[in-house]
Amino acid sequence: MKKIIIDIMSQNNIRKRVFDIARENYKPKKNEPKVWFPSMKSVAEVLSDQNRALLKMIAEMQPESLTELADASGRQPSNLSRTLKTMEHYGFVKLKRENKAVKPVAIATEFEIHAA
């Protein structure tokens, strides 16, 4: 399981950084954070105690479907799906489509947060 490094930066600076990388005006260094949030509040919402426990559960249990994870976690499937899609956006989980099921896979359960 890998550790993800997170940094806090204003939305305008995140946008500028993305454009600079896309235009090849800036090449990120290997040890730089790969995930950016506009505020500590937004980090806290995505990586709440409940969501970190969910990531740990996914890593340990390796559920075959969202239904199996919903049953084990006691969370409603619609809420669980929304949460996992948000975490997938940040690269914390991968949602693999297998047959008619969606299998959640934890990418990281450890996080290092940099804030200036």
C-alpha distances in whole Angstrom, upper triangle without the diagonal:
4,7,10,13,16,20,23,26,29,29,31,29,26,29,31,27,26,30,30,27,29,32,30,32,29,26,23,21,18,17,18,17,16,16,20,22,25,25,24,25,23,20,21,22,19,16,19,19,19,17,14,15,15,11,11,13,12,8,11,14,13,16,18,20,20,23,22,19,22,24,21,21,25,24,26,25,27,25,22,22,23,20,17,19,19,15,15,18,16,13,11,11,13,16,17,21,22,26,27,23,20,17,14,11,8,6,5,7,8,11,14,17,20,23,27
4,6,10,13,16,20,22,26,26,28,26,23,26,27,24,23,27,27,24,26,29,27,28,25,22,19,18,15,13,15,13,12,13,17,19,23,23,21,23,21,18,20,21,18,16,19,19,20,17,14,16,16,12,13,16,14,11,14,17,16,19,21,22,22,26,24,21,24,26,24,23,26,26,28,27,27,26,23,23,23,20,18,19,19,15,15,17,14,11,10,11,13,17,18,22,24,27,28,25,22,19,16,13,10,7,5,7,7,9,11,14,17,20,23
4,7,10,13,17,19,23,23,26,24,21,24,25,22,22,26,26,23,25,28,27,27,24,21,18,17,14,12,13,11,11,11,14,16,20,20,18,20,19,15,17,19,16,13,17,17,18,16,13,15,16,13,13,16,16,13,16,19,18,21,23,24,24,27,26,23,25,27,25,23,27,26,28,27,28,25,23,23,23,20,18,19,18,14,15,16,13,11,10,12,15,19,21,24,26,30,30,27,24,21,18,15,11,9,6,7,5,5,7,10,13,17,20
4,6,10,13,16,19,20,22,20,17,20,22,19,18,22,22,20,22,25,24,24,21,19,15,15,13,11,10,8,8,8,11,13,16,17,16,18,16,13,15,16,14,12,15,17,18,15,13,16,16,13,14,18,17,15,18,21,20,22,24,24,23,27,26,23,25,28,26,24,27,25,27,26,26,24,22,22,21,18,16,17,15,12,13,13,10,9,8,11,14,18,20,24,26,30,30,27,23,21,18,15,12,9,7,8,6,5,6,9,11,14,17
4,7,10,13,17,18,20,18,15,18,20,16,17,21,20,18,21,24,22,23,19,17,13,13,11,9,8,5,6,7,9,11,14,15,14,17,15,12,14,17,14,13,16,18,20,17,15,18,19,16,17,21,20,18,22,24,23,26,28,28,27,30,29,26,28,31,29,26,29,28,29,29,28,26,24,24,23,20,19,19,17,14,15,15,11,11,11,15,17,21,23,27,29,33,33,30,27,25,21,19,15,13,10,11,9,6,5,6,7,11,14
4,7,10,13,14,17,15,12,16,17,15,15,19,19,18,20,23,22,22,19,18,14,14,14,11,9,5,7,5,6,7,11,11,10,13,12,9,12,14,12,11,14,17,19,16,15,18,19,16,18,21,21,20,23,25,25,26,28,28,26,30,30,26,27,30,29,26,29,26,28,28,27,24,23,23,21,18,18,18,15,13,15,13,10,11,11,15,18,21,24,27,30,33,33,30,27,25,21,20,17,14,12,13,11,7,6,5,6,9,12
4,7,10,12,14,12,10,14,15,13,14,17,17,16,19,22,21,20,17,17,13,14,14,12,9,6,8,6,5,6,9,9,9,12,11,9,13,15,14,13,16,19,21,19,18,21,22,20,22,25,24,24,27,29,28,30,32,31,29,33,33,29,30,33,32,29,31,29,31,30,29,26,25,25,23,21,21,20,17,16,17,15,12,14,14,18,21,24,27,30,33,36,36,33,30,28,25,23,20,18,16,16,14,10,8,6,5,6,9
4,7,9,12,10,9,13,14,13,14,17,18,18,20,22,22,21,18,19,16,17,18,16,12,10,11,9,6,5,6,6,7,10,9,8,12,14,13,14,16,19,21,19,19,22,23,21,24,27,26,26,29,31,30,32,34,33,30,34,34,30,31,34,33,30,32,29,30,30,29,26,25,25,23,21,21,21,17,17,18,16,13,16,16,20,23,25,29,31,35,38,37,35,31,30,26,25,22,20,18,19,17,13,11,8,7,5,8
4,6,8,6,6,10,11,10,12,15,15,16,18,20,20,19,16,17,15,17,18,17,13,11,12,10,7,6,5,7,9,12,11,11,14,16,16,17,19,22,24,22,22,26,26,24,27,30,29,29,32,34,33,34,36,35,32,36,36,33,33,37,36,33,34,32,32,32,30,28,27,27,24,22,23,22,19,18,20,17,15,18,19,22,24,27,30,33,36,39,39,36,32,32,29,28,25,23,21,22,20,16,15,12,10,8,9
4,5,5,6,9,10,11,12,14,15,17,18,20,21,19,18,19,18,20,22,20,17,15,15,13,9,8,5,7,11,12,11,13,16,17,17,18,21,24,26,24,24,28,28,26,29,32,31,31,34,36,35,36,37,36,33,37,38,34,34,38,37,34,35,32,33,32,30,28,28,28,24,23,24,23,19,20,21,18,16,20,21,24,26,28,31,34,37,40,39,37,33,33,30,30,27,25,24,25,23,20,18,15,13,11,11
4,5,5,6,9,10,11,12,14,15,17,18,20,19,18,19,18,20,22,21,18,15,15,13,9,8,5,9,12,13,12,13,16,16,16,19,21,25,26,23,24,28,27,26,29,31,30,31,34,35,34,35,36,34,32,35,36,33,33,37,36,33,34,31,31,31,28,26,26,26,22,21,22,20,17,18,19,16,15,18,20,23,25,26,29,31,35,38,37,35,31,31,29,28,26,25,24,25,24,21,20,17,16,14,15
4,5,5,6,9,10,11,12,14,15,16,18,17,16,18,18,21,23,22,19,17,17,15,12,11,9,12,16,17,15,17,20,20,20,22,25,28,29,27,28,31,31,30,33,35,34,34,38,39,37,38,39,37,35,38,40,37,37,40,40,37,38,35,35,34,32,30,30,29,26,25,26,24,21,22,22,19,18,21,23,26,27,29,32,34,38,40,39,38,34,34,32,31,30,28,27,28,27,24,22,19,18,16,16
4,5,5,6,9,10,10,12,14,15,16,14,13,15,14,17,19,19,15,14,14,13,10,11,9,12,15,17,16,17,20,21,20,22,25,28,29,27,27,31,31,29,32,34,33,33,36,38,37,38,39,37,35,39,40,37,37,41,40,37,38,35,36,35,33,31,31,30,27,26,26,24,21,22,22,19,17,20,22,25,27,29,32,34,38,40,40,38,34,34,31,31,29,26,25,27,25,22,20,17,15,14,13
4,5,5,6,9,10,11,12,14,15,14,13,14,13,16,18,17,14,12,11,10,7,8,8,11,14,16,14,15,18,19,18,19,22,26,27,24,24,28,28,26,29,31,30,30,33,35,33,34,35,34,32,35,36,33,34,37,37,34,36,32,33,32,30,28,27,26,24,22,23,21,18,18,19,15,14,16,19,22,23,25,28,30,34,37,36,34,31,31,28,27,25,23,22,24,23,19,18,16,14,14,14
4,5,5,6,9,10,11,12,14,13,13,15,14,18,20,20,16,15,14,13,10,11,10,14,17,19,16,17,21,21,20,22,25,28,29,26,27,31,30,28,31,33,32,32,35,37,35,35,36,35,33,36,37,35,35,39,38,36,37,34,34,33,30,29,29,27,24,24,24,21,19,20,20,16,15,18,21,23,24,26,28,30,34,37,36,35,31,31,29,28,27,25,25,27,26,23,22,19,18,18,18
4,6,5,6,9,10,10,12,11,10,13,13,17,19,20,16,15,15,15,12,14,13,16,20,21,19,20,24,24,23,25,28,31,32,29,30,33,33,31,34,36,34,34,38,39,38,38,39,38,36,39,41,38,38,42,41,39,41,37,38,36,34,32,32,31,28,27,27,25,22,23,23,19,18,21,23,26,27,29,31,33,37,40,39,38,34,34,32,31,30,27,27,29,27,24,23,21,19,18,18
4,5,5,6,9,10,10,9,8,10,9,13,15,16,12,12,11,12,10,13,13,16,19,21,19,19,23,23,22,23,26,30,31,28,28,31,31,28,31,34,32,32,35,37,35,36,37,36,34,38,39,36,37,41,40,37,39,36,37,35,33,32,31,30,27,26,26,24,21,21,21,18,16,18,21,24,25,27,29,32,35,38,38,36,33,32,30,29,27,24,24,26,25,21,20,18,16,16,17
4,5,5,6,9,10,10,9,10,10,14,16,17,14,13,11,11,11,13,14,17,20,22,19,19,23,23,21,23,26,29,30,27,27,31,30,27,30,33,30,30,34,35,33,34,35,34,32,36,37,34,35,39,38,36,38,35,35,33,31,30,29,27,25,24,24,21,19,20,19,15,15,16,19,22,22,24,26,29,32,35,35,33,30,30,28,27,25,23,23,25,24,22,21,19,18,19,19
4,5,5,6,8,8,9,11,12,16,18,20,17,16,15,15,14,16,16,20,23,24,22,22,26,26,25,26,30,33,34,30,31,34,33,31,34,36,34,34,38,39,37,37,38,36,35,39,40,37,38,42,41,39,41,38,38,36,34,33,32,30,28,27,27,24,22,23,22,18,18,20,23,25,25,27,29,31,34,37,37,36,33,33,31,30,29,26,27,29,28,25,25,23,22,22,22
4,5,5,6,5,5,8,10,14,16,18,15,16,15,16,15,17,18,21,24,26,24,24,27,28,26,28,31,34,35,32,32,36,35,32,35,37,35,35,39,40,38,39,39,39,37,41,42,39,40,44,43,41,43,40,40,39,37,35,35,33,31,30,29,27,25,25,24,21,20,21,24,27,27,29,31,33,36,39,40,38,35,35,33,31,30,27,27,30,28,26,24,23,21,21,21
4,5,5,6,5,6,8,11,14,16,13,14,12,14,14,17,18,21,24,26,23,23,27,27,25,26,30,33,34,30,30,34,33,30,32,35,33,32,36,37,35,36,37,36,35,39,40,37,38,42,41,39,41,38,39,37,35,34,33,31,29,28,27,25,23,23,22,19,18,18,22,24,24,27,28,30,34,36,37,36,32,32,30,28,27,24,24,27,26,24,23,22,20,21,21
4,5,8,8,9,11,15,17,19,16,17,15,16,16,19,20,23,26,27,25,25,28,28,26,28,31,34,35,31,31,35,33,31,34,36,33,33,37,38,35,36,36,35,34,38,39,37,38,42,41,39,42,39,38,36,34,34,33,30,29,28,27,24,23,23,22,19,18,19,23,24,24,26,27,29,32,35,35,34,31,31,30,29,28,25,26,29,28,26,25,24,23,24,25
4,5,8,10,12,16,18,21,18,19,18,19,19,21,22,25,28,30,27,28,31,31,29,31,35,38,38,35,35,38,37,34,37,40,37,37,40,42,39,40,40,39,38,42,43,41,42,46,45,43,45,42,42,40,38,37,36,34,32,32,31,28,27,27,25,22,22,23,26,28,28,30,31,33,36,39,39,38,35,35,33,32,32,29,29,32,31,29,28,27,25,26,26
4,5,7,10,13,16,18,16,18,16,19,19,22,23,26,29,31,28,28,32,32,30,31,35,38,38,35,35,38,37,34,37,39,37,36,40,41,39,40,40,39,39,43,43,41,42,46,45,43,46,43,43,41,39,38,37,35,33,33,31,29,28,27,26,23,22,23,26,28,28,30,31,33,36,39,40,39,36,35,33,32,31,28,28,31,30,28,27,26,24,25,25
4,7,10,13,16,18,16,18,17,19,19,22,22,25,28,30,28,28,31,32,30,31,35,38,39,36,35,39,38,35,38,40,38,37,41,43,41,42,42,42,41,45,45,43,44,48,47,45,47,44,44,43,41,40,39,37,35,34,33,31,29,29,27,25,23,24,27,30,30,32,34,36,39,42,43,41,38,38,36,34,33,29,30,32,31,28,27,26,23,24,23
4,6,9,13,14,12,14,14,16,16,19,20,23,25,28,26,25,29,30,28,29,32,35,36,33,32,36,35,32,35,38,36,34,38,40,38,39,40,40,39,42,43,40,42,45,44,42,45,42,42,41,39,38,37,35,33,32,31,29,27,26,25,23,21,22,25,27,28,30,32,34,37,40,41,40,36,36,33,31,30,27,26,29,27,25,23,22,20,21,21
4,6,9,12,10,13,12,15,16,19,21,24,25,28,26,25,28,29,27,28,31,34,35,32,31,34,34,31,33,35,33,32,36,38,35,37,38,38,37,41,41,39,40,44,42,40,43,41,41,40,38,37,35,34,32,31,29,28,26,25,24,22,20,20,23,25,26,29,30,33,35,38,39,38,34,34,31,29,28,24,24,27,25,23,21,21,19,21,21
4,7,8,7,9,9,12,13,17,18,21,22,25,23,21,25,26,24,24,28,30,32,29,27,31,30,27,29,32,30,29,32,35,33,35,35,35,35,38,39,36,38,41,39,37,40,38,39,37,36,35,33,32,30,28,27,26,24,22,22,20,17,17,20,23,23,26,28,31,34,37,38,36,33,31,29,27,25,21,21,23,22,19,18,17,16,18,18
4,6,5,9,10,13,15,18,20,22,23,26,25,22,26,28,25,25,28,30,32,29,27,31,31,27,29,32,30,29,32,34,32,35,36,36,36,39,39,36,38,41,40,38,41,39,40,39,38,36,34,33,32,30,28,27,26,24,23,22,19,18,21,23,24,28,29,32,35,38,39,37,34,32,30,27,25,21,20,23,21,18,17,17,15,18,18
4,6,9,9,13,15,19,21,23,23,26,25,22,25,27,24,24,27,29,31,27,25,29,29,25,26,29,28,26,29,31,30,32,33,34,34,37,37,34,36,39,37,36,39,37,38,37,37,35,33,32,31,29,27,26,25,22,22,21,18,17,19,21,22,26,27,30,33,36,37,35,32,30,27,24,22,18,18,20,18,17,15,16,16,18,20
4,7,9,12,14,17,20,21,21,24,23,20,23,25,23,22,25,26,28,26,23,27,27,24,25,28,27,25,28,30,29,32,33,34,33,37,36,33,35,38,36,34,37,36,37,36,36,34,32,31,30,28,26,26,24,22,21,21,17,17,18,21,22,26,28,31,33,37,38,36,32,30,27,24,21,18,17,18,16,14,12,13,12,15,17
4,6,9,11,14,16,18,18,21,20,17,21,23,21,20,23,25,27,24,23,26,26,23,25,28,27,25,28,31,29,32,33,33,32,36,36,33,35,38,36,34,36,34,36,35,34,32,30,30,28,26,25,24,22,20,20,19,15,15,17,20,22,25,27,31,33,37,37,35,31,30,27,24,21,18,17,19,16,13,11,12,10,13,14
4,6,7,11,13,15,15,18,16,14,17,19,17,16,20,22,24,21,19,23,23,20,22,25,24,22,26,28,27,29,30,30,29,33,33,29,31,34,32,30,33,31,32,31,31,28,27,26,25,22,21,21,18,16,17,15,12,12,13,17,19,22,25,28,31,34,35,32,28,27,24,21,19,15,14,16,14,11,9,9,8,11,13
4,7,10,13,15,16,18,16,14,17,18,16,16,20,22,23,20,19,22,22,19,21,24,22,21,25,27,25,27,28,28,27,30,30,27,29,32,31,29,31,29,30,29,28,26,24,24,22,20,19,18,16,14,14,12,9,9,11,14,16,19,22,25,28,31,31,29,25,24,21,19,17,13,13,15,14,11,11,11,11,14,16
4,7,10,12,13,15,12,10,14,15,12,13,16,19,20,17,16,20,19,17,19,22,21,20,24,25,24,25,27,26,25,28,29,25,27,30,29,26,29,26,27,26,25,23,22,21,19,17,16,15,13,11,12,10,7,8,10,13,15,18,21,24,27,30,30,28,24,23,20,18,16,13,12,14,13,10,10,10,10,12,15
4,7,9,10,13,10,9,13,14,12,13,16,19,21,18,18,21,21,19,22,24,23,23,26,28,27,28,30,29,27,30,31,27,28,32,30,28,30,27,28,27,26,24,23,22,20,18,18,17,13,13,14,11,8,11,12,16,18,21,24,26,30,33,32,30,26,26,22,21,19,17,15,17,15,12,12,10,10,10,13
4,6,7,9,7,6,10,11,10,11,14,17,19,16,17,20,20,19,22,24,23,24,27,28,27,28,30,29,26,29,30,27,27,31,30,27,28,25,26,26,24,22,21,21,18,16,17,16,12,12,14,12,9,13,13,17,19,21,25,27,31,34,33,30,27,26,23,22,20,18,17,17,16,13,13,10,10,10,13
4,7,8,7,8,11,12,12,14,16,20,21,19,20,23,23,22,25,27,27,27,30,32,31,32,33,32,29,32,33,30,30,33,32,29,30,27,28,28,26,23,23,23,20,18,20,18,15,15,17,15,13,16,17,20,22,24,28,30,34,36,35,33,29,29,26,26,23,22,20,21,20,16,16,12,12,10,12
4,5,5,7,9,10,11,12,14,17,19,18,18,22,22,21,24,26,26,27,30,31,31,32,34,32,29,32,33,29,29,32,31,28,29,27,28,28,26,23,23,24,20,18,20,20,16,16,19,16,14,18,18,21,24,26,29,32,35,38,37,34,30,30,26,26,23,22,20,20,19,15,15,11,11,9,11
4,5,5,6,9,10,10,11,14,17,16,16,19,20,19,21,24,24,25,27,29,29,30,32,31,28,31,32,28,28,31,29,26,27,25,27,27,26,22,22,23,20,18,20,20,16,16,19,17,15,18,17,20,23,25,29,32,35,38,37,34,30,29,26,25,22,21,19,18,17,13,13,9,10,8,11
4,5,5,6,9,10,10,13,15,14,15,18,19,19,21,24,24,25,27,29,29,29,32,30,27,29,30,26,26,29,28,24,25,23,24,25,23,20,20,21,18,16,18,19,15,15,19,17,15,18,17,20,23,25,29,31,34,37,35,33,29,29,25,25,22,22,20,19,18,15,15,12,14,12,14
4,5,5,6,9,10,13,15,13,14,18,18,17,20,22,22,23,26,27,27,27,29,27,24,27,28,24,24,27,26,23,24,21,22,23,21,18,18,19,15,13,15,15,11,12,15,13,12,15,15,17,20,22,25,28,31,34,32,29,26,26,22,22,20,20,18,18,17,14,15,12,14,13,16
4,5,5,6,8,11,13,11,11,15,16,15,17,20,20,20,23,25,24,25,27,26,23,26,27,23,23,26,25,22,23,21,22,23,21,18,18,19,16,13,15,15,11,11,14,13,10,13,12,15,18,20,24,27,30,33,32,29,25,24,21,20,17,17,15,14,13,11,11,9,11,11,14
4,6,5,5,9,11,10,10,13,14,14,16,19,19,20,23,24,24,25,28,26,23,26,26,22,22,25,24,20,21,19,21,22,21,17,17,19,16,13,15,16,13,12,16,15,13,16,14,17,20,22,25,28,31,34,32,29,26,25,21,21,18,18,16,15,14,12,13,11,13,13,16
4,6,5,9,10,9,11,13,13,14,17,18,19,20,23,23,24,24,26,24,21,23,24,20,20,23,22,18,19,17,18,19,17,14,14,16,13,10,13,14,10,11,14,14,13,15,14,16,19,20,24,26,29,32,30,27,24,23,20,20,18,18,17,16,16,14,16,14,16,16,19
4,6,9,9,7,9,12,11,11,14,16,16,17,20,21,21,21,23,21,18,21,22,18,18,21,20,17,18,16,17,17,16,13,12,13,11,8,10,11,8,7,11,11,9,12,10,12,15,16,20,23,26,28,27,24,20,20,16,17,14,15,13,13,13,12,14,13,16,16,20
4,7,8,6,6,9,10,9,12,14,14,15,18,19,19,20,23,22,19,22,22,18,18,21,19,16,18,16,18,19,18,15,14,15,14,10,11,13,10,9,12,13,11,12,10,12,16,17,21,24,26,29,28,25,22,20,16,16,13,14,11,10,10,9,12,11,14,15,19
4,5,5,6,9,10,11,12,14,15,17,18,20,20,21,24,22,20,22,22,18,18,20,18,15,16,15,17,18,18,14,14,16,14,11,13,15,13,11,15,16,14,16,13,15,18,20,23,26,28,31,29,26,23,22,18,18,16,17,14,12,13,12,14,14,17,17,21
4,6,5,6,9,10,11,12,14,15,16,18,19,20,23,22,20,21,21,17,17,19,17,13,15,14,17,19,19,16,15,17,17,13,14,17,15,14,17,19,17,18,14,16,20,21,24,27,29,31,30,27,24,22,18,18,16,17,15,12,13,13,15,15,19,19,23
4,6,5,6,9,10,10,12,14,15,16,17,17,20,19,16,18,17,14,13,15,14,10,11,10,13,15,16,12,11,14,14,11,12,15,14,13,16,18,17,18,14,15,18,19,22,24,26,29,27,24,21,19,16,17,15,17,15,13,14,15,18,18,21,22,26
4,5,5,6,9,10,10,12,14,15,16,16,19,17,15,17,17,13,13,16,14,11,13,11,14,14,15,11,10,12,12,8,9,12,11,9,12,14,13,14,11,11,15,15,19,21,23,26,25,21,18,17,13,14,12,13,12,10,12,13,16,16,20,21,25
4,5,5,6,9,10,11,12,14,15,16,19,18,16,19,18,14,15,17,15,12,15,14,17,17,18,15,13,15,15,11,11,14,13,10,13,15,14,14,10,11,15,16,20,22,24,27,26,23,20,18,14,13,10,12,10,7,9,10,13,14,18,20,23
4,5,5,6,9,10,11,12,14,14,18,17,15,17,16,12,13,15,12,9,12,12,16,16,18,15,13,15,16,12,13,16,15,13,16,18,17,16,13,13,16,17,20,23,24,27,26,22,20,17,14,14,11,14,12,9,11,13,16,18,21,23,27
4,5,5,6,9,10,10,11,11,15,14,12,14,13,9,10,12,10,7,11,10,13,13,15,12,9,12,13,10,9,13,13,11,13,16,15,15,11,11,13,14,17,19,21,23,22,19,16,14,11,11,9,12,11,9,13,14,18,19,23,25,28
4,5,5,6,9,10,10,11,14,14,13,15,14,11,13,15,13,11,14,13,16,15,17,15,11,13,14,11,9,13,12,9,11,14,13,12,8,8,11,12,15,18,20,23,22,19,15,13,9,9,6,9,8,6,10,12,15,17,21,23,27
4,5,5,6,8,10,12,15,16,15,17,15,12,14,15,12,11,15,15,18,18,20,17,14,16,18,14,13,16,16,13,15,18,16,15,11,11,14,15,17,20,22,25,24,21,18,15,12,10,8,10,9,6,9,12,16,18,22,24,28
4,5,5,6,8,9,12,13,12,14,11,8,11,12,9,8,12,12,15,15,18,16,13,15,17,14,13,16,17,14,16,19,18,17,13,12,14,15,17,19,20,23,22,18,16,13,11,10,9,12,12,10,13,16,20,22,25,28,31
4,6,5,5,6,10,10,10,12,10,8,11,12,10,10,13,13,16,14,17,16,12,13,15,13,11,14,15,12,13,17,16,14,11,9,11,11,13,16,16,19,19,15,13,10,7,6,6,10,10,10,13,16,20,22,25,28,31
4,6,6,9,12,13,13,16,14,11,14,16,13,13,17,17,19,18,20,19,15,17,18,16,13,16,17,14,14,18,17,14,11,10,11,13,14,17,18,21,21,18,15,12,9,7,5,8,8,8,11,15,18,21,24,27,31
4,6,9,12,14,15,16,13,11,15,15,12,12,16,17,20,19,22,21,17,19,21,18,16,19,20,17,18,21,20,18,15,13,15,16,17,20,20,23,23,19,17,14,12,10,9,12,12,10,14,17,21,23,27,30,33
4,6,9,11,12,13,10,9,12,12,9,11,14,15,18,17,20,19,16,17,20,18,16,19,20,18,18,22,21,19,16,14,15,15,15,18,17,20,20,16,15,12,10,10,10,14,14,13,17,20,24,26,30,32,36
4,7,9,11,12,10,9,13,13,11,13,16,16,18,17,19,19,15,16,19,17,14,17,19,16,16,20,20,17,15,12,12,12,12,14,14,17,17,14,12,8,8,7,8,12,13,13,17,20,24,26,29,32,36
4,6,7,9,6,6,10,10,9,11,14,14,15,14,17,17,13,14,17,16,13,16,18,16,16,20,20,18,16,13,12,11,11,13,12,15,14,11,10,7,7,8,10,14,16,16,19,22,26,28,31,34,37
4,7,8,7,8,11,12,12,14,16,16,17,14,17,18,14,14,18,17,14,16,19,18,17,20,21,19,17,14,13,11,10,10,9,11,11,8,8,5,7,9,12,15,18,19,22,25,28,30,34,36,40
4,5,5,6,9,10,11,12,14,13,13,11,13,15,11,11,15,15,12,14,17,16,15,19,20,19,17,13,12,9,9,9,9,10,9,6,5,4,7,10,13,16,18,19,23,25,28,30,33,35,39
4,5,5,6,9,10,10,12,10,10,7,10,11,8,7,11,11,9,12,14,14,14,17,19,17,16,12,12,9,10,11,11,13,11,7,6,6,7,10,13,16,18,18,22,24,27,28,32,33,37
4,5,5,6,9,10,10,10,9,7,10,12,9,10,13,14,13,15,18,17,17,20,22,21,19,16,16,13,14,13,13,14,12,9,9,9,10,14,16,19,21,21,25,27,30,31,35,36,40
4,5,5,6,9,10,11,11,10,13,14,11,12,16,15,14,17,19,18,18,22,23,22,19,16,16,14,14,14,14,15,13,10,10,9,10,13,15,18,20,20,23,26,29,31,34,36,40
4,5,5,6,8,8,10,9,12,12,9,10,13,12,11,14,16,15,16,19,20,19,16,13,14,12,14,15,15,17,15,12,10,9,8,11,12,16,17,16,20,22,26,27,31,33,36
4,6,5,6,5,6,6,9,9,7,9,12,12,11,14,16,16,17,20,21,20,18,15,16,14,16,16,17,18,16,13,12,12,11,14,15,19,20,19,22,24,28,28,32,33,37
4,6,5,7,8,9,12,13,11,13,16,15,15,18,20,19,20,23,24,24,21,19,19,17,19,19,19,20,18,14,14,14,14,16,17,21,22,21,24,26,30,31,35,36,40
4,6,8,11,11,15,14,11,14,17,16,15,18,20,19,20,23,24,23,20,17,19,17,19,20,20,21,20,16,15,14,13,15,16,19,20,18,22,24,28,29,33,34,38
4,5,9,10,13,11,9,12,15,13,13,16,17,16,18,21,21,21,18,16,18,17,19,20,21,23,21,17,16,15,13,15,15,18,18,17,20,22,25,26,30,31,35
4,7,9,12,11,10,13,15,14,15,18,19,18,20,23,24,24,21,19,20,19,21,22,23,24,22,18,17,17,16,18,18,22,22,20,23,25,28,29,32,33,37
4,6,9,7,6,10,11,10,12,15,16,16,18,20,21,21,19,17,19,17,20,20,22,23,20,17,16,16,14,17,17,20,21,19,22,23,27,27,30,31,35
4,6,5,6,9,10,11,12,14,16,16,18,20,22,22,20,18,19,17,19,19,21,22,19,16,15,16,15,18,19,22,23,22,25,26,29,29,32,33,37
4,6,5,6,9,10,10,12,14,15,16,18,20,20,19,16,17,14,16,16,17,18,15,13,12,13,12,16,17,20,22,21,25,26,29,29,32,33,37
4,5,5,6,9,10,11,13,14,15,17,19,20,19,17,17,14,17,17,19,19,16,14,13,15,14,18,19,21,22,22,25,26,29,29,32,32,36
4,5,5,6,9,10,11,12,14,16,17,18,17,15,17,15,18,18,21,22,19,17,15,16,14,17,17,20,20,20,23,23,26,26,29,29,33
4,5,5,6,9,10,10,12,14,16,16,14,12,14,12,15,16,18,20,17,14,12,12,11,13,14,17,17,17,20,21,24,24,27,28,32
4,5,5,6,9,10,10,12,15,15,14,12,12,10,13,13,16,17,15,12,10,11,10,13,14,16,18,18,21,22,25,25,28,29,32
4,6,5,6,9,10,11,13,14,14,12,13,12,15,16,19,20,18,16,13,14,12,15,15,17,18,19,21,21,24,23,26,27,30
4,6,5,6,9,10,11,13,11,10,12,12,15,17,19,22,20,17,14,14,11,13,13,15,15,15,18,17,20,20,23,24,27
4,5,5,6,8,10,10,9,7,8,8,12,13,16,19,17,14,11,11,8,10,10,12,13,14,16,17,20,20,23,25,28
4,5,5,6,9,10,10,8,9,8,11,13,16,19,17,15,11,12,10,12,12,13,15,16,19,18,21,21,24,25,28
4,5,5,7,9,9,9,11,11,15,16,20,22,21,18,15,15,12,14,13,13,14,15,17,16,19,18,20,21,24
4,5,5,6,5,6,8,10,13,16,19,22,21,18,15,14,11,11,10,10,10,11,13,13,16,16,19,20,23
4,5,5,6,5,6,7,11,13,16,19,19,16,13,12,9,10,9,9,11,13,15,15,18,18,20,22,25
4,6,8,8,9,10,13,16,19,22,21,19,16,16,13,13,13,12,13,15,17,15,18,17,19,21,24
4,6,8,10,12,15,18,21,25,24,22,18,17,14,13,12,10,11,13,14,12,14,14,16,17,20
4,6,7,10,13,16,19,23,23,20,16,15,12,11,9,7,8,11,12,12,14,15,17,19,22
4,7,10,13,17,19,23,22,19,16,14,10,9,6,5,5,8,10,10,13,14,17,19,23
4,7,10,13,15,19,19,16,12,10,7,5,4,5,7,9,12,13,16,18,21,23,26
4,6,10,12,16,16,13,10,8,6,5,7,7,10,13,15,16,19,21,24,26,29
4,6,9,13,12,10,6,6,5,6,9,10,13,16,19,20,23,24,27,29,32
4,6,10,10,8,6,5,6,7,11,12,15,18,21,22,26,27,30,32,35
4,6,7,6,5,6,9,11,14,16,19,21,25,26,29,30,33,35,38
4,6,5,6,7,10,12,16,18,21,23,26,28,31,33,36,38,41
4,6,8,10,14,16,19,21,25,27,30,32,35,36,39,41,45
4,7,10,13,16,20,22,25,27,30,32,35,36,39,41,44
4,6,10,13,16,19,22,23,27,28,32,33,36,38,41
4,6,10,13,15,18,20,23,25,28,29,32,34,38
4,6,10,13,16,17,21,22,26,27,31,33,36
4,7,10,12,13,17,19,22,24,27,29,33
4,6,9,11,14,16,20,22,25,28,31
4,6,7,11,13,16,18,22,24,28
4,7,9,11,14,17,19,22,26
4,6,8,11,13,17,20,23
4,7,10,13,17,19,23
4,7,10,13,17,20
4,6,10,13,16
4,7,10,13
4,6,10
4,7
4
